Amino acid sequence: DPNSRKLTSQLANFHAVSPDNILVTNGSAEAFYLLAHLFQHRKSIIPYPAFSEYEDACRTYRHEISFLPIGSLQDTPHFEVDMAWFGVPNNPDGTIVSNDTISRFCSENRHTYFVVDTAYDELCPRNESVKELQGRFKNLIIVHSLTKTFGIPGLRLGYIVADRQIIDDIRSLRPPWSVNALALEAGSFILENRNRLLPDAASLCAESARLQQEINA
């Protein structure tokens, strides 16, 4: 299924959007490179510390990159760039940018596309889902990953939720057969059994705290 029709339909139902607003990708990494390709030779801003693939993708497609500390992101009123990239929660430091802040970014910077990486969304109990903002802003691009939450890194499966025009433009850039049949089957299985497979984020965080205490001792 080179167009990932079944999984796209399942994801559209889950997110309550049209299938035209979704593109299934070979992990979130392919999504970042496709987006950087679409906006090649443009200006991007990346808060730091950040997942290295944002910068790598932008450099591959000759973006003019600027950086700012992640702590300054929420206080930034205007973005004089074409793209801004950040995670919610942010990898690796766990900073959370609120939905109200993202809404303000999109509303007050119509010329800037905001790429929000949600790879750790469901592993952070304090985080409010960016899913609530889908469909409200044409300049909001949300990249999802099934890799971290469901433990399938080797299968490489992610997807983009964005305005239909963005999805159409990206689709024309991607290589054929980028998502394999096993990954698609796994994605369908996850969507059909999501509640049963979803990890207990609170327990994971409690175990992390216990591990840190033991290491400190």
C-alpha atoms as an extended CHARMM CRD file, in Angstrom:
* protein
*
       217  EXT
         1         1  ASP       CA              0.0000000000        0.0000000000        0.0000000000  PROA      1               0.0000000000
         2         2  PRO       CA              2.3800000000        2.7620000000       -1.2050000000  PROA      2               0.0000000000
         3         3  ASN       CA             -0.0770000000        5.5030000000       -0.2070000000  PROA      3               0.0000000000
         4         4  SER       CA             -0.6750000000        4.0970000000        3.3090000000  PROA      4               0.0000000000
         5         5  ARG       CA             -4.4330000000        4.3720000000        2.7180000000  PROA      5               0.0000000000
         6         6  LYS       CA             -5.6290000000        2.1500000000        5.5650000000  PROA      6               0.0000000000
         7         7  LEU       CA             -3.3700000000        3.6700000000        8.2190000000  PROA      7               0.0000000000
         8         8  THR       CA             -4.0520000000        7.1950000000        6.9550000000  PROA      8               0.0000000000
         9         9  SER       CA             -7.7790000000        6.5780000000        7.3070000000  PROA      9               0.0000000000
        10        10  GLN       CA             -7.3140000000        5.2300000000       10.8390000000  PROA      10              0.0000000000
        11        11  LEU       CA             -5.1870000000        8.2100000000       11.8320000000  PROA      11              0.0000000000
        12        12  ALA       CA             -7.7140000000       10.6220000000       10.3170000000  PROA      12              0.0000000000
        13        13  ASN       CA            -10.4530000000        9.0650000000       12.4400000000  PROA      13              0.0000000000
        14        14  PHE       CA             -8.2840000000        9.2230000000       15.5510000000  PROA      14              0.0000000000
        15        15  HSD       CA             -7.3990000000       12.8850000000       15.0350000000  PROA      15              0.0000000000
        16        16  ALA       CA            -10.8380000000       13.8730000000       13.6810000000  PROA      16              0.0000000000
        17        17  VAL       CA             -9.3470000000       15.4080000000       10.5270000000  PROA      17              0.0000000000
        18        18  SER       CA             -9.5540000000       14.6390000000        6.8340000000  PROA      18              0.0000000000
        19        19  PRO       CA             -7.1790000000       12.0190000000        5.3760000000  PROA      19              0.0000000000
        20        20  ASP       CA             -5.9930000000       14.8860000000        3.1460000000  PROA      20              0.0000000000
        21        21  ASN       CA             -4.4140000000       16.4430000000        6.2610000000  PROA      21              0.0000000000
        22        22  ILE       CA             -2.1930000000       13.4320000000        7.0170000000  PROA      22              0.0000000000
        23        23  LEU       CA              0.9740000000       12.0070000000        5.5010000000  PROA      23              0.0000000000
        24        24  VAL       CA              2.4480000000        8.7830000000        6.9090000000  PROA      24              0.0000000000
        25        25  THR       CA              6.2650000000        8.8730000000        6.9800000000  PROA      25              0.0000000000
        26        26  ASN       CA              9.2780000000        6.6660000000        7.6180000000  PROA      26              0.0000000000
        27        27  GLY       CA              9.5660000000        7.8250000000       11.2260000000  PROA      27              0.0000000000
        28        28  SER       CA              9.4980000000       11.4620000000       12.2390000000  PROA      28              0.0000000000
        29        29  ALA       CA             12.9960000000       11.8990000000       10.7810000000  PROA      29              0.0000000000
        30        30  GLU       CA             11.6800000000       11.5690000000        7.2160000000  PROA      30              0.0000000000
        31        31  ALA       CA              9.0370000000       14.1550000000        8.0670000000  PROA      31              0.0000000000
        32        32  PHE       CA             11.7150000000       16.6620000000        9.1430000000  PROA      32              0.0000000000
        33        33  TYR       CA             13.7320000000       16.1660000000        5.9690000000  PROA      33              0.0000000000
        34        34  LEU       CA             10.6590000000       16.4390000000        3.7360000000  PROA      34              0.0000000000
        35        35  LEU       CA              9.6520000000       19.6900000000        5.4340000000  PROA      35              0.0000000000
        36        36  ALA       CA             13.1620000000       21.1140000000        5.1840000000  PROA      36              0.0000000000
        37        37  HSD       CA             13.1760000000       20.1480000000        1.4910000000  PROA      37              0.0000000000
        38        38  LEU       CA              9.8360000000       21.8570000000        0.8950000000  PROA      38              0.0000000000
        39        39  PHE       CA             11.2000000000       25.0840000000        2.3710000000  PROA      39              0.0000000000
        40        40  GLN       CA             14.7500000000       24.7500000000        1.0500000000  PROA      40              0.0000000000
        41        41  HSD       CA             16.9860000000       27.8400000000        1.0850000000  PROA      41              0.0000000000
        42        42  ARG       CA             14.6670000000       29.5680000000        3.5910000000  PROA      42              0.0000000000
        43        43  LYS       CA             15.2890000000       30.8720000000        7.1170000000  PROA      43              0.0000000000
        44        44  SER       CA             14.7550000000       28.6400000000       10.1490000000  PROA      44              0.0000000000
        45        45  ILE       CA             15.0700000000       29.1650000000       13.8840000000  PROA      45              0.0000000000
        46        46  ILE       CA             15.8000000000       26.3090000000       16.2890000000  PROA      46              0.0000000000
        47        47  PRO       CA             15.6980000000       26.6660000000       20.0940000000  PROA      47              0.0000000000
        48        48  TYR       CA             18.5020000000       24.8410000000       21.9030000000  PROA      48              0.0000000000
        49        49  PRO       CA             19.0920000000       22.2860000000       23.2550000000  PROA      49              0.0000000000
        50        50  ALA       CA             17.1280000000       20.4320000000       20.5640000000  PROA      50              0.0000000000
        51        51  PHE       CA             16.8390000000       17.1490000000       18.7000000000  PROA      51              0.0000000000
        52        52  SER       CA             19.7510000000       17.2100000000       16.2380000000  PROA      52              0.0000000000
        53        53  GLU       CA             17.6690000000       16.1200000000       13.2360000000  PROA      53              0.0000000000
        54        54  TYR       CA             16.0540000000       19.5790000000       12.9600000000  PROA      54              0.0000000000
        55        55  GLU       CA             19.4250000000       21.1960000000       12.3200000000  PROA      55              0.0000000000
        56        56  ASP       CA             20.6930000000       18.3230000000       10.1600000000  PROA      56              0.0000000000
        57        57  ALA       CA             17.6150000000       18.4950000000        7.9200000000  PROA      57              0.0000000000
        58        58  CYS       CA             17.8560000000       22.2730000000        7.6040000000  PROA      58              0.0000000000
        59        59  ARG       CA             21.5550000000       22.1630000000        6.7460000000  PROA      59              0.0000000000
        60        60  THR       CA             20.9430000000       19.4670000000        4.1350000000  PROA      60              0.0000000000
        61        61  TYR       CA             18.5330000000       21.7970000000        2.3370000000  PROA      61              0.0000000000
        62        62  ARG       CA             20.5980000000       24.9570000000        2.7850000000  PROA      62              0.0000000000
        63        63  HSD       CA             18.4830000000       26.8030000000        5.3280000000  PROA      63              0.0000000000
        64        64  GLU       CA             19.8450000000       29.9240000000        6.9630000000  PROA      64              0.0000000000
        65        65  ILE       CA             19.6820000000       28.8070000000       10.6110000000  PROA      65              0.0000000000
        66        66  SER       CA             19.5080000000       30.9110000000       13.7440000000  PROA      66              0.0000000000
        67        67  PHE       CA             19.3230000000       29.6650000000       17.3360000000  PROA      67              0.0000000000
        68        68  LEU       CA             17.8820000000       30.8580000000       20.6380000000  PROA      68              0.0000000000
        69        69  PRO       CA             17.8490000000       29.3410000000       24.1420000000  PROA      69              0.0000000000
        70        70  ILE       CA             14.7710000000       27.1980000000       24.7410000000  PROA      70              0.0000000000
        71        71  GLY       CA             14.0340000000       29.2870000000       27.8450000000  PROA      71              0.0000000000
        72        72  SER       CA             13.5790000000       32.3660000000       25.6550000000  PROA      72              0.0000000000
        73        73  LEU       CA             11.2090000000       30.7420000000       23.1860000000  PROA      73              0.0000000000
        74        74  GLN       CA              7.9390000000       31.4510000000       24.9740000000  PROA      74              0.0000000000
        75        75  ASP       CA              8.8490000000       35.1280000000       25.3970000000  PROA      75              0.0000000000
        76        76  THR       CA              9.6070000000       35.6400000000       21.7040000000  PROA      76              0.0000000000
        77        77  PRO       CA              6.9240000000       37.9760000000       20.2640000000  PROA      77              0.0000000000
        78        78  HSD       CA              7.8320000000       37.8700000000       16.5680000000  PROA      78              0.0000000000
        79        79  PHE       CA              9.6540000000       35.3940000000       14.3550000000  PROA      79              0.0000000000
        80        80  GLU       CA             11.4460000000       36.9030000000       11.3540000000  PROA      80              0.0000000000
        81        81  VAL       CA             11.9390000000       33.4750000000        9.7880000000  PROA      81              0.0000000000
        82        82  ASP       CA             10.1030000000       31.0670000000        7.4970000000  PROA      82              0.0000000000
        83        83  MET       CA             10.1580000000       28.1280000000        9.9230000000  PROA      83              0.0000000000
        84        84  ALA       CA             10.4820000000       27.5060000000       13.6680000000  PROA      84              0.0000000000
        85        85  TRP       CA             11.2310000000       23.9970000000       14.9610000000  PROA      85              0.0000000000
        86        86  PHE       CA             10.7180000000       22.6790000000       18.5000000000  PROA      86              0.0000000000
        87        87  GLY       CA              9.4510000000       19.6890000000       20.4590000000  PROA      87              0.0000000000
        88        88  VAL       CA              6.5570000000       19.5720000000       22.9090000000  PROA      88              0.0000000000
        89        89  PRO       CA              7.8010000000       18.3730000000       25.3110000000  PROA      89              0.0000000000
        90        90  ASN       CA             11.2340000000       19.3950000000       24.1110000000  PROA      90              0.0000000000
        91        91  ASN       CA             13.9580000000       16.8050000000       23.6130000000  PROA      91              0.0000000000
        92        92  PRO       CA             16.3060000000       16.6090000000       25.5340000000  PROA      92              0.0000000000
        93        93  ASP       CA             15.4140000000       18.9880000000       28.3840000000  PROA      93              0.0000000000
        94        94  GLY       CA             11.6470000000       18.4270000000       28.7450000000  PROA      94              0.0000000000
        95        95  THR       CA             10.5720000000       22.0670000000       28.3400000000  PROA      95              0.0000000000
        96        96  ILE       CA              6.8370000000       22.3400000000       27.6570000000  PROA      96              0.0000000000
        97        97  VAL       CA              5.4820000000       25.0900000000       25.3960000000  PROA      97              0.0000000000
        98        98  SER       CA              1.8030000000       25.5760000000       26.2030000000  PROA      98              0.0000000000
        99        99  ASN       CA             -0.9800000000       25.3800000000       23.6400000000  PROA      99              0.0000000000
       100       100  ASP       CA             -1.8370000000       29.0090000000       24.4090000000  PROA      100             0.0000000000
       101       101  THR       CA              1.7060000000       30.0120000000       23.4920000000  PROA      101             0.0000000000
       102       102  ILE       CA              1.6730000000       27.9770000000       20.2790000000  PROA      102             0.0000000000
       103       103  SER       CA             -1.6880000000       29.5440000000       19.3680000000  PROA      103             0.0000000000
       104       104  ARG       CA             -0.2010000000       32.9940000000       19.9360000000  PROA      104             0.0000000000
       105       105  PHE       CA              2.8350000000       32.1330000000       17.8100000000  PROA      105             0.0000000000
       106       106  CYS       CA              0.6360000000       31.0010000000       14.9070000000  PROA      106             0.0000000000
       107       107  SER       CA             -1.8090000000       33.9030000000       15.1770000000  PROA      107             0.0000000000
       108       108  GLU       CA              0.8030000000       36.6550000000       15.4040000000  PROA      108             0.0000000000
       109       109  ASN       CA              3.3100000000       35.2180000000       12.8940000000  PROA      109             0.0000000000
       110       110  ARG       CA              1.2600000000       34.1940000000        9.8790000000  PROA      110             0.0000000000
       111       111  HSD       CA              4.3540000000       34.1950000000        7.6460000000  PROA      111             0.0000000000
       112       112  THR       CA              6.1330000000       31.6030000000        9.8130000000  PROA      112             0.0000000000
       113       113  TYR       CA              5.4520000000       27.8600000000        9.7820000000  PROA      113             0.0000000000
       114       114  PHE       CA              5.7690000000       26.2210000000       13.1930000000  PROA      114             0.0000000000
       115       115  VAL       CA              6.9530000000       22.6150000000       13.1340000000  PROA      115             0.0000000000
       116       116  VAL       CA              6.0000000000       20.9800000000       16.4390000000  PROA      116             0.0000000000
       117       117  ASP       CA              7.5340000000       17.5760000000       17.2180000000  PROA      117             0.0000000000
       118       118  THR       CA              5.3160000000       15.5420000000       19.5730000000  PROA      118             0.0000000000
       119       119  ALA       CA              7.4930000000       12.4090000000       19.8330000000  PROA      119             0.0000000000
       120       120  TYR       CA              7.3750000000       12.3970000000       23.6570000000  PROA      120             0.0000000000
       121       121  ASP       CA              3.8440000000       13.7680000000       24.0550000000  PROA      121             0.0000000000
       122       122  GLU       CA              2.3090000000       10.6810000000       25.6440000000  PROA      122             0.0000000000
       123       123  LEU       CA              5.3210000000        9.9520000000       27.8290000000  PROA      123             0.0000000000
       124       124  CYS       CA              4.9750000000       13.2380000000       29.7310000000  PROA      124             0.0000000000
       125       125  PRO       CA              2.0580000000       13.3880000000       32.2080000000  PROA      125             0.0000000000
       126       126  ARG       CA              2.3350000000       17.1890000000       32.5460000000  PROA      126             0.0000000000
       127       127  ASN       CA              2.0050000000       17.8600000000       28.8430000000  PROA      127             0.0000000000
       128       128  GLU       CA             -1.1880000000       19.1310000000       27.1930000000  PROA      128             0.0000000000
       129       129  SER       CA             -1.6880000000       17.5930000000       23.7730000000  PROA      129             0.0000000000
       130       130  VAL       CA             -1.0110000000       19.8010000000       20.7410000000  PROA      130             0.0000000000
       131       131  LYS       CA             -3.6450000000       17.6380000000       19.0750000000  PROA      131             0.0000000000
       132       132  GLU       CA             -6.2170000000       20.1600000000       20.3320000000  PROA      132             0.0000000000
       133       133  LEU       CA             -4.8020000000       22.7890000000       17.9370000000  PROA      133             0.0000000000
       134       134  GLN       CA             -5.0300000000       20.7020000000       14.7600000000  PROA      134             0.0000000000
       135       135  GLY       CA             -6.9440000000       22.3740000000       11.9650000000  PROA      135             0.0000000000
       136       136  ARG       CA             -6.9860000000       25.8170000000       13.6050000000  PROA      136             0.0000000000
       137       137  PHE       CA             -3.9050000000       27.2820000000       11.8930000000  PROA      137             0.0000000000
       138       138  LYS       CA             -2.6310000000       26.8450000000        8.3480000000  PROA      138             0.0000000000
       139       139  ASN       CA              0.9170000000       27.5680000000        9.5520000000  PROA      139             0.0000000000
       140       140  LEU       CA              0.9700000000       24.8340000000       12.2120000000  PROA      140             0.0000000000
       141       141  ILE       CA              2.6630000000       21.5690000000       11.1990000000  PROA      141             0.0000000000
       142       142  ILE       CA              2.5370000000       18.7650000000       13.7760000000  PROA      142             0.0000000000
       143       143  VAL       CA              4.9200000000       15.8160000000       13.4720000000  PROA      143             0.0000000000
       144       144  HSD       CA              3.9180000000       12.6570000000       15.3310000000  PROA      144             0.0000000000
       145       145  SER       CA              5.9620000000        9.5440000000       16.0370000000  PROA      145             0.0000000000
       146       146  LEU       CA              4.8110000000        6.0850000000       17.1090000000  PROA      146             0.0000000000
       147       147  THR       CA              8.4000000000        5.0770000000       17.8060000000  PROA      147             0.0000000000
       148       148  LYS       CA              8.9010000000        6.2710000000       21.3900000000  PROA      148             0.0000000000
       149       149  THR       CA              5.4650000000        5.6750000000       22.8960000000  PROA      149             0.0000000000
       150       150  PHE       CA              4.9790000000        2.1860000000       21.4940000000  PROA      150             0.0000000000
       151       151  GLY       CA              8.5880000000        1.0130000000       21.3580000000  PROA      151             0.0000000000
       152       152  ILE       CA              8.9630000000        0.3480000000       17.6110000000  PROA      152             0.0000000000
       153       153  PRO       CA             12.1420000000        2.2770000000       16.6620000000  PROA      153             0.0000000000
       154       154  GLY       CA             13.3470000000       -0.3030000000       14.1310000000  PROA      154             0.0000000000
       155       155  LEU       CA             10.0960000000       -0.1840000000       12.1590000000  PROA      155             0.0000000000
       156       156  ARG       CA             10.3090000000        3.5870000000       11.5090000000  PROA      156             0.0000000000
       157       157  LEU       CA              6.7900000000        5.0220000000       11.5940000000  PROA      157             0.0000000000
       158       158  GLY       CA              5.5540000000        8.5800000000       11.9910000000  PROA      158             0.0000000000
       159       159  TYR       CA              3.1960000000       11.0220000000       10.3360000000  PROA      159             0.0000000000
       160       160  ILE       CA              2.5090000000       14.6840000000        9.6730000000  PROA      160             0.0000000000
       161       161  VAL       CA             -0.7540000000       16.4990000000       10.3890000000  PROA      161             0.0000000000
       162       162  ALA       CA             -0.9590000000       19.8020000000        8.5230000000  PROA      162             0.0000000000
       163       163  ASP       CA             -2.9380000000       21.9350000000        6.1040000000  PROA      163             0.0000000000
       164       164  ARG       CA             -3.9530000000       20.0520000000        2.9570000000  PROA      164             0.0000000000
       165       165  GLN       CA             -1.7790000000       22.2150000000        0.6840000000  PROA      165             0.0000000000
       166       166  ILE       CA              1.3110000000       21.4740000000        2.7690000000  PROA      166             0.0000000000
       167       167  ILE       CA              0.5590000000       17.7350000000        2.6750000000  PROA      167             0.0000000000
       168       168  ASP       CA              0.0300000000       17.8150000000       -1.1050000000  PROA      168             0.0000000000
       169       169  ASP       CA              3.3050000000       19.6790000000       -1.6390000000  PROA      169             0.0000000000
       170       170  ILE       CA              5.2770000000       17.3070000000        0.6050000000  PROA      170             0.0000000000
       171       171  ARG       CA              3.7890000000       14.2110000000       -0.9960000000  PROA      171             0.0000000000
       172       172  SER       CA              5.2560000000       15.2560000000       -4.3370000000  PROA      172             0.0000000000
       173       173  LEU       CA              8.7710000000       15.2930000000       -2.8220000000  PROA      173             0.0000000000
       174       174  ARG       CA              8.8520000000       11.9410000000       -1.0560000000  PROA      174             0.0000000000
       175       175  PRO       CA             10.4860000000        8.8660000000       -2.5780000000  PROA      175             0.0000000000
       176       176  PRO       CA              8.1790000000        5.9480000000       -3.4060000000  PROA      176             0.0000000000
       177       177  TRP       CA              7.7710000000        3.0270000000       -1.0150000000  PROA      177             0.0000000000
       178       178  SER       CA              9.3230000000        4.8980000000        1.9090000000  PROA      178             0.0000000000
       179       179  VAL       CA              7.0980000000        3.1740000000        4.5110000000  PROA      179             0.0000000000
       180       180  ASN       CA              7.3110000000       -0.6140000000        4.5000000000  PROA      180             0.0000000000
       181       181  ALA       CA              4.4420000000       -3.0820000000        4.8930000000  PROA      181             0.0000000000
       182       182  LEU       CA              5.5030000000       -4.2840000000        8.3600000000  PROA      182             0.0000000000
       183       183  ALA       CA              5.4920000000       -0.7200000000        9.6840000000  PROA      183             0.0000000000
       184       184  LEU       CA              2.0340000000       -0.1300000000        8.2120000000  PROA      184             0.0000000000
       185       185  GLU       CA              0.7080000000       -3.3260000000        9.8150000000  PROA      185             0.0000000000
       186       186  ALA       CA              2.2060000000       -2.3230000000       13.1490000000  PROA      186             0.0000000000
       187       187  GLY       CA              0.6360000000        1.1300000000       12.8730000000  PROA      187             0.0000000000
       188       188  SER       CA             -2.8030000000       -0.3190000000       12.1460000000  PROA      188             0.0000000000
       189       189  PHE       CA             -2.4540000000       -2.7480000000       15.0600000000  PROA      189             0.0000000000
       190       190  ILE       CA             -1.4660000000        0.0940000000       17.3880000000  PROA      190             0.0000000000
       191       191  LEU       CA             -4.4410000000        2.2340000000       16.3490000000  PROA      191             0.0000000000
       192       192  GLU       CA             -6.8170000000       -0.6930000000       16.8550000000  PROA      192             0.0000000000
       193       193  ASN       CA             -5.3740000000       -1.5130000000       20.2940000000  PROA      193             0.0000000000
       194       194  ARG       CA             -4.1480000000        1.9050000000       21.3430000000  PROA      194             0.0000000000
       195       195  ASN       CA             -5.6280000000        2.1170000000       24.8260000000  PROA      195             0.0000000000
       196       196  ARG       CA             -4.3180000000       -1.3360000000       25.7290000000  PROA      196             0.0000000000
       197       197  LEU       CA             -0.8160000000       -0.6210000000       24.4080000000  PROA      197             0.0000000000
       198       198  LEU       CA             -0.4170000000        2.9310000000       25.7090000000  PROA      198             0.0000000000
       199       199  PRO       CA              2.2370000000        2.9740000000       28.4660000000  PROA      199             0.0000000000
       200       200  ASP       CA              1.5260000000        4.3550000000       31.9270000000  PROA      200             0.0000000000
       201       201  ALA       CA              3.5110000000        7.5980000000       31.7750000000  PROA      201             0.0000000000
       202       202  ALA       CA              3.0980000000        8.3170000000       35.4870000000  PROA      202             0.0000000000
       203       203  SER       CA              4.6160000000        4.9300000000       36.4010000000  PROA      203             0.0000000000
       204       204  LEU       CA              7.4950000000        5.4610000000       33.9800000000  PROA      204             0.0000000000
       205       205  CYS       CA              8.2610000000        8.8410000000       35.5370000000  PROA      205             0.0000000000
       206       206  ALA       CA              8.0980000000        7.3700000000       39.0370000000  PROA      206             0.0000000000
       207       207  GLU       CA             10.5100000000        4.6010000000       38.0180000000  PROA      207             0.0000000000
       208       208  SER       CA             12.8150000000        7.2040000000       36.4520000000  PROA      208             0.0000000000
       209       209  ALA       CA             12.8560000000        9.1820000000       39.7050000000  PROA      209             0.0000000000
       210       210  ARG       CA             13.6190000000        6.0110000000       41.6820000000  PROA      210             0.0000000000
       211       211  LEU       CA             16.4750000000        5.1330000000       39.3150000000  PROA      211             0.0000000000
       212       212  GLN       CA             17.9350000000        8.6310000000       39.6560000000  PROA      212             0.0000000000
       213       213  GLN       CA             17.8130000000        8.3980000000       43.4440000000  PROA      213             0.0000000000
       214       214  GLU       CA             19.5600000000        5.0340000000       43.4210000000  PROA      214             0.0000000000
       215       215  ILE       CA             22.2740000000        6.2910000000       41.0710000000  PROA      215             0.0000000000
       216       216  ASN       CA             22.7750000000        9.3850000000       43.2440000000  PROA      216             0.0000000000
       217       217  ALA       CA             23.1820000000        7.1170000000       46.2840000000  PROA      217             0.0000000000
